[in-house]
Amino acid sequence: MMYRLKGLIYGVISSATFGLIPLFALPAIRNGIGVDSVMFYRFGISALVLGLWLVIRRYDLRISGRELFTLAGLGIFYAMTALLLTTSYLYIPSGIATTIHFLYPVVVTTVMILFFKDKVSVPVIGATLMAILGVYLLSNNGTAGTVSLKGLLLVLTTVVTYALYIVGVNKSCVHRMDGLKLTFYVLLAGAMVFGLNLSVKGVPLDPIPDWETGVYLLLLALIPTLVSDFTLILSVQHVGSTTTAVLGCMEPLTAVCMGVWFLHESLGFWQLAGIVIILSAVSVVILANSKDGFRPRRLIPLKLRKAVRWIKPINFSH
């Protein structure tokens, strides 16, 4: 039970810290760093910091050829998700992109059932649908925008790449690899992908203009990248792909909260409804992973259940 509880906590931490990306990335972009350069700094700094830590701690970083191939694939899936999702914002409204992207729990669940014969409980399936509805309401800010076919294809691709990444961490040959070691190689592969992206586009790496921007990039690399991916991997290893994917609904929730608190964005009725639905979905997942499983009657306070138990049924025969 404690093992699964740790996995649930890791999943919530991962998705919540992922939601901090705009808080650190947007100021860096406003200070003159291009999106492609921000992505390279994000993955490059996180890989460098973690790599130095592993060397200092004398971790064994040796891997087999099979593991190298698998880690390269996982890194590409992870990096492509970040790149394509960010690019899709240029073609379709971010709210629509976020909602479509969050279809990945459905893909994860489908892959686990069809290819790995995974048994998914009815409460978890219900929580998945609740989470998608909550993300839709949370991302719907009422603003209209042009929806292009290119943008839709980009964000639909992220649904597949992110789902494959989560399933790959769970079912590939690197599943039992130390979490820090696995995180390092995924981030390193991501940095290489974004370095190649800059090279192919012929765009030079934007220099860091001042220390303030450097701090934002460092925080972006450490919190919503290093911490997020590390805890994501630990969550998958503890509770599996499907549960971790559903817990990912905390990401847009955190992003909206940060936007309201720090960027002075508005919060409407439907967004509040989305927050309630998302928190309900997370609660269902936690209860479904508890020792006794999901029992709706446990949502009723104990004292009320006892009171109802002692109420005698009314006899209408007289």
C-alpha positions as CSV (number, residue, x, y, z in Angstrom):
1,M,0.0,0.0,0.0
2,M,2.8,2.5,0.9
3,Y,4.5,1.6,-2.4
4,R,1.4,2.6,-4.4
5,L,0.8,5.7,-2.2
6,K,4.3,6.9,-3.1
7,G,3.5,6.4,-6.7
8,L,0.3,8.5,-6.4
9,I,2.3,11.3,-4.6
10,Y,5.0,11.2,-7.3
11,G,2.3,11.4,-10.0
12,V,0.6,14.5,-8.4
13,I,4.0,16.2,-7.9
14,S,5.0,15.5,-11.5
15,S,1.9,16.9,-13.1
16,A,1.7,19.8,-10.8
17,T,5.3,20.9,-11.4
18,F,4.8,20.4,-15.2
19,G,2.1,23.1,-14.9
20,L,4.8,25.6,-13.8
21,I,6.4,25.7,-17.3
22,P,4.6,29.0,-18.4
23,L,5.6,30.7,-15.1
24,F,9.3,30.3,-16.0
25,A,9.3,30.0,-19.8
26,L,7.2,33.1,-20.6
27,P,9.5,35.6,-18.9
28,A,12.5,34.2,-20.6
29,I,10.7,34.4,-24.0
30,R,9.7,38.0,-23.3
31,N,13.3,38.8,-22.5
32,G,14.4,37.8,-26.0
33,I,15.0,34.1,-25.9
34,G,13.4,32.2,-28.8
35,V,11.2,29.2,-28.2
36,D,13.7,26.8,-29.8
37,S,16.5,28.2,-27.7
38,V,14.4,28.0,-24.5
39,M,13.7,24.3,-25.2
40,F,17.4,23.6,-25.7
41,Y,18.3,25.5,-22.5
42,R,15.5,23.7,-20.6
43,F,16.7,20.2,-21.4
44,G,20.4,21.0,-21.7
45,I,20.7,22.6,-18.3
46,S,18.7,19.9,-16.6
47,A,20.8,17.1,-18.2
48,L,24.0,18.9,-17.2
49,V,23.0,19.5,-13.6
50,L,21.7,15.9,-13.1
51,G,24.8,14.5,-14.9
52,L,27.2,16.4,-12.6
53,W,25.2,15.1,-9.6
54,L,25.4,11.5,-10.8
55,V,29.1,11.8,-11.4
56,I,29.7,13.3,-8.0
57,R,27.6,10.5,-6.4
58,R,29.6,8.0,-8.5
59,Y,26.6,6.5,-10.2
60,D,27.2,3.7,-12.7
61,L,26.1,5.3,-15.9
62,R,27.0,2.3,-18.1
63,I,24.2,1.0,-20.3
64,S,23.8,-1.8,-22.9
65,G,23.2,-1.3,-26.6
66,R,19.6,-2.3,-26.2
67,E,19.1,0.2,-23.4
68,L,20.8,3.0,-25.4
69,F,18.3,2.4,-28.3
70,T,15.4,2.4,-25.9
71,L,16.5,5.5,-24.1
72,A,17.1,7.4,-27.3
73,G,13.5,6.5,-28.4
74,L,12.0,7.6,-25.1
75,G,14.0,10.9,-25.2
76,I,12.8,11.6,-28.8
77,F,9.2,10.9,-27.8
78,Y,9.5,13.2,-24.8
79,A,11.2,16.0,-26.6
80,M,8.9,15.8,-29.7
81,T,5.9,16.1,-27.4
82,A,7.3,19.4,-25.9
83,L,8.3,20.8,-29.3
84,L,5.1,19.9,-31.2
85,L,2.8,21.0,-28.5
86,T,4.5,24.4,-28.2
87,T,4.5,24.8,-32.0
88,S,0.8,23.9,-32.2
89,Y,0.0,27.0,-30.2
90,L,1.0,29.0,-33.3
91,Y,-1.8,27.5,-35.3
92,I,-4.7,26.8,-32.9
93,P,-5.9,28.3,-29.6
94,S,-3.9,27.0,-26.6
95,G,-7.1,25.9,-24.8
96,I,-8.1,23.7,-27.7
97,A,-4.5,22.3,-28.0
98,T,-4.4,21.6,-24.3
99,T,-7.7,19.8,-24.4
100,I,-6.8,17.6,-27.4
101,H,-3.4,16.9,-25.9
102,F,-5.0,15.5,-22.8
103,L,-6.6,12.7,-24.8
104,Y,-3.3,10.9,-24.1
105,P,-4.7,9.0,-21.0
106,V,-7.2,7.4,-23.4
107,V,-4.4,6.3,-25.7
108,V,-2.4,5.0,-22.7
109,T,-5.3,3.1,-21.4
110,T,-6.1,1.6,-24.9
111,V,-2.5,0.5,-25.5
112,M,-2.2,-1.1,-22.1
113,I,-5.4,-3.0,-22.6
114,L,-4.9,-4.1,-26.2
115,F,-1.2,-4.9,-26.2
116,F,-0.4,-5.7,-22.5
117,K,-3.7,-7.2,-21.4
118,D,-3.8,-4.7,-18.5
119,K,-6.9,-4.7,-16.4
120,V,-8.3,-1.2,-15.9
121,S,-11.0,-0.7,-13.3
122,V,-14.2,1.1,-14.0
123,P,-13.5,3.9,-11.5
124,V,-10.2,4.7,-13.3
125,I,-12.0,4.7,-16.7
126,G,-14.6,7.1,-15.2
127,A,-11.8,9.2,-13.7
128,T,-10.2,9.4,-17.2
129,L,-13.4,10.8,-18.7
130,M,-13.9,13.2,-15.8
131,A,-10.3,14.5,-16.2
132,I,-10.8,15.1,-19.9
133,L,-14.0,17.0,-19.2
134,G,-12.3,19.0,-16.5
135,V,-9.4,19.9,-18.7
136,Y,-11.8,21.0,-21.4
137,L,-13.7,23.3,-19.1
138,L,-10.4,24.6,-17.5
139,S,-8.9,25.3,-20.9
140,N,-12.0,27.0,-22.4
141,N,-11.5,30.7,-21.8
142,G,-14.2,31.7,-24.2
143,T,-11.8,33.2,-26.7
144,A,-12.3,32.3,-30.4
145,G,-9.4,31.5,-32.7
146,T,-8.6,30.0,-36.0
147,V,-8.2,26.2,-36.0
148,S,-6.0,25.0,-38.8
149,L,-5.4,21.4,-40.0
150,K,-1.7,21.7,-39.4
151,G,-2.2,22.7,-35.7
152,L,-4.6,19.8,-35.2
153,L,-2.2,17.3,-36.7
154,L,0.7,18.7,-34.5
155,V,-1.3,18.4,-31.3
156,L,-2.7,15.0,-32.2
157,T,0.8,13.8,-32.7
158,T,1.7,14.8,-29.2
159,V,-1.1,12.6,-27.9
160,V,0.6,9.6,-29.5
161,T,4.2,10.6,-28.6
162,Y,3.5,11.3,-25.0
163,A,1.4,8.2,-24.6
164,L,4.2,6.1,-26.1
165,Y,6.7,7.7,-23.7
166,I,4.6,6.8,-20.6
167,V,4.0,3.3,-21.8
168,G,7.6,2.9,-22.8
169,V,8.9,3.8,-19.4
170,N,6.6,1.2,-17.9
171,K,7.0,-1.7,-20.4
172,S,10.4,-1.4,-22.0
173,C,13.7,-2.9,-20.9
174,V,14.6,0.2,-18.9
175,H,11.6,-0.2,-16.6
176,R,13.7,-1.2,-13.6
177,M,16.5,1.2,-14.2
178,D,17.3,3.6,-11.4
179,G,15.0,6.6,-11.7
180,L,17.8,9.3,-11.7
181,K,19.8,7.4,-14.3
182,L,16.8,7.0,-16.5
183,T,15.8,10.6,-16.2
184,F,19.4,11.8,-17.1
185,Y,19.5,9.8,-20.3
186,V,15.9,11.0,-21.3
187,L,16.9,14.6,-20.7
188,L,20.2,14.2,-22.5
189,A,18.4,12.7,-25.5
190,G,15.9,15.6,-25.4
191,A,18.8,18.2,-25.4
192,M,20.3,16.5,-28.4
193,V,17.0,16.6,-30.2
194,F,16.6,20.4,-29.6
195,G,20.2,21.0,-30.5
196,L,19.6,19.2,-33.8
197,N,16.4,21.2,-34.3
198,L,18.3,24.5,-34.0
199,S,20.9,23.1,-36.5
200,V,18.4,22.0,-39.1
201,K,16.5,25.3,-38.9
202,G,19.8,27.2,-39.2
203,V,18.9,29.2,-36.1
204,P,21.7,30.2,-33.7
205,L,21.3,29.6,-30.0
206,D,20.1,32.9,-28.4
207,P,22.5,34.1,-25.7
208,I,21.2,34.7,-22.2
209,P,20.8,38.5,-22.0
210,D,21.0,39.0,-18.2
211,W,21.1,37.1,-14.9
212,E,17.3,37.4,-14.4
213,T,16.7,35.5,-17.6
214,G,19.3,33.0,-16.5
215,V,17.5,32.4,-13.2
216,Y,14.2,31.8,-15.1
217,L,15.9,29.3,-17.4
218,L,17.6,27.5,-14.5
219,L,14.3,27.2,-12.6
220,L,12.6,26.0,-15.8
221,A,15.3,23.3,-16.2
222,L,15.1,22.2,-12.6
223,I,11.5,22.3,-11.5
224,P,9.1,21.6,-14.4
225,T,11.7,19.5,-16.2
226,L,14.1,17.7,-14.0
227,V,11.8,17.3,-11.0
228,S,8.7,16.7,-13.2
229,D,10.2,14.0,-15.4
230,F,12.0,12.2,-12.4
231,T,8.8,12.0,-10.4
232,L,6.8,11.0,-13.6
233,I,9.2,8.1,-14.1
234,L,8.9,7.1,-10.4
235,S,5.1,7.3,-10.6
236,V,5.0,5.0,-13.7
237,Q,7.3,2.5,-11.9
238,H,5.1,2.5,-8.8
239,V,1.5,2.7,-10.0
240,G,1.7,2.0,-13.8
241,S,1.1,4.0,-17.0
242,T,-2.7,4.4,-16.8
243,T,-2.9,5.9,-13.3
244,T,0.0,8.2,-13.9
245,A,-1.6,9.4,-17.1
246,V,-4.9,10.3,-15.4
247,L,-3.0,12.1,-12.6
248,G,-1.5,14.3,-15.3
249,C,-4.7,16.4,-15.2
250,M,-3.1,18.3,-12.4
251,E,-0.8,20.0,-15.0
252,P,-3.3,22.3,-16.6
253,L,-4.8,22.9,-13.2
254,T,-1.5,24.2,-11.9
255,A,-0.9,26.3,-15.0
256,V,-4.3,28.0,-14.6
257,C,-3.7,28.7,-10.9
258,M,-0.3,30.1,-11.6
259,G,-1.8,32.3,-14.4
260,V,-4.4,33.7,-12.0
261,W,-2.0,34.3,-9.1
262,F,1.1,35.6,-10.9
263,L,-0.1,36.7,-14.4
264,H,-3.4,38.2,-13.2
265,E,-5.5,36.1,-15.6
266,S,-9.2,35.8,-15.1
267,L,-11.0,32.7,-13.7
268,G,-14.6,32.1,-14.8
269,F,-17.4,29.9,-13.6
270,W,-16.6,27.0,-16.1
271,Q,-13.0,27.0,-15.2
272,L,-14.0,26.7,-11.5
273,A,-16.2,23.8,-12.5
274,G,-13.2,22.3,-14.3
275,I,-11.1,22.6,-11.2
276,V,-13.8,20.8,-9.1
277,I,-14.1,18.0,-11.7
278,I,-10.3,17.5,-12.0
279,L,-9.9,17.3,-8.2
280,S,-12.8,14.8,-8.1
281,A,-11.1,12.7,-10.8
282,V,-7.8,12.7,-8.8
283,S,-9.7,11.7,-5.7
284,V,-11.3,8.8,-7.5
285,V,-7.9,7.6,-8.7
286,I,-6.5,7.8,-5.2
287,L,-9.5,5.9,-3.8
288,A,-9.3,3.3,-6.5
289,N,-5.6,2.6,-5.7
290,S,-6.3,2.4,-1.9
291,K,-6.1,-0.9,-0.1
292,D,-9.9,-1.5,-0.1
293,G,-10.5,-0.2,-3.6
294,F,-13.0,2.4,-4.6
295,R,-16.2,2.3,-2.6
296,P,-18.6,5.2,-3.2
297,R,-20.2,4.8,0.3
298,R,-16.8,5.8,1.8
299,L,-17.4,9.3,0.5
300,I,-20.3,9.6,3.0
301,P,-19.1,10.7,6.4
302,L,-18.9,7.8,8.9
303,K,-21.2,9.4,11.5
304,L,-23.9,10.0,8.8
305,R,-23.7,6.3,7.7
306,K,-24.1,5.2,11.3
307,A,-27.1,7.4,11.8
308,V,-28.8,6.1,8.7
309,R,-28.1,2.6,9.8
310,W,-30.1,3.0,13.0
311,I,-33.1,4.6,11.3
312,K,-35.9,2.1,11.3
313,P,-37.8,1.7,8.1
314,I,-41.3,3.3,8.1
315,N,-44.2,0.8,8.1
316,F,-46.9,1.9,5.7
317,S,-49.1,-1.1,6.2
318,H,-51.3,0.6,8.9
